[in-house]
Amino acid sequence: MEQLMRDFFLFLAKNKTLTRLAKKYGLRFGAGRFVAGATLESSIAAIKKLNEKGMPVTIDHLGEFVDNEKEAAEMTDHCIQAIKAIAKEKLDSQLSLKMTSMGLDISDELVLRNMRKIMDEATKHNVMITIDMEDYSRCGKTLDIFKQLKKEYDNISTVIQAYLYRSLEDVQALNEYQPFLRLVKGAYKEPAKVAYPEKSDVDKNFERLIETHLLNGNYTAVATHDDEIIRFTKELVDKHSIPYDQFEFQMLYGIRVERQEQLLQEGYKMRIYVPYGNDWYGYFMRRLAERPANVMFVLKGVFGK
Ligand code: FAD
């Protein structure tokens, strides 16, 4: 039953008509629990509150699947404005982005051109940019572009998904770039041809990736809400005396807030991923797919408490 619910929400996440409608009608159905605001301006108070608590953030202007040059230019400009706002408001923040928003599906030339504009601005203000990882069909291309940009800029990182069979090889191959990597389980629906279908195998692979990247001496962001993976990371860093400034935990805005604060109190770096923007629908559906229990929360949002 839970698997059916997951598939249903991942199916809904891709629906273009619902995406358009959601944009038009603004943050609804309890999405405000997971999305800081419809604009960056309206999200700044929430970001500052996290920073004041001692939690750095990474902000993400929601949006995916851009299929024309004009929209890709608009999304690129949004990123540039966000970098300027980080600098102006003195936020302790990185920026995460999806390259499909910058034209990844249109052409390599376009996405590289847009990414360089963003990277030039980010370099000027010393802001780290993380390229989120999208579905499997874009993984190889995303890593190729990441490698290209990493040769030109220091302040760029990307994401590796533990559910993909290829990921351990990717982490090893990326080692020569000594990259900052965010490691995650993976949020898209992928076939068994390319991804582990069983959660236990994904978890085992996640642990292998964390161990490999940390022991290779690279900065590692362990992005998870899973206590077992967090416990594994803590034990690994203690066992190998890995300094606390070589890794961080990351969680999503609004998810396991008490756990976030607990990790911070224990002395770990805890970064919060803060999404904002009116294109919230796909992101929200993926969060519901991860944890169908959240549907109850949404139903309360729709029908009242
Ligand atoms: P799970 O096995 O899903 O959950 C473990 C436990 O965490 C659950 O039992 C529950 O107690 C708790 N939990 C999990 N989700 C929720 C929830 N929604 N509400 C309440 N409790 C919950 N995926 C990508 O594919 N590409 C990316 O670029 C990407 N970036 C990410 C960045 C960050 C900072 C984070 C935290 C995740 C990112 N993800 C990304 C999503 C990721 O791949 C997973 O889908 C997501 O984190 C859920 O997996 P989990 O590791 O938390 O463990």
Residues whose N, C-alpha, C, O or C-beta is under 5 A from the ligand:
A	BS01	FAD	D132 M133 V159 V184 K185 G186 A187 Y188 A223 T224 H225 D226 Q250 M251 L252 I255 Y273 R287 E290 R291
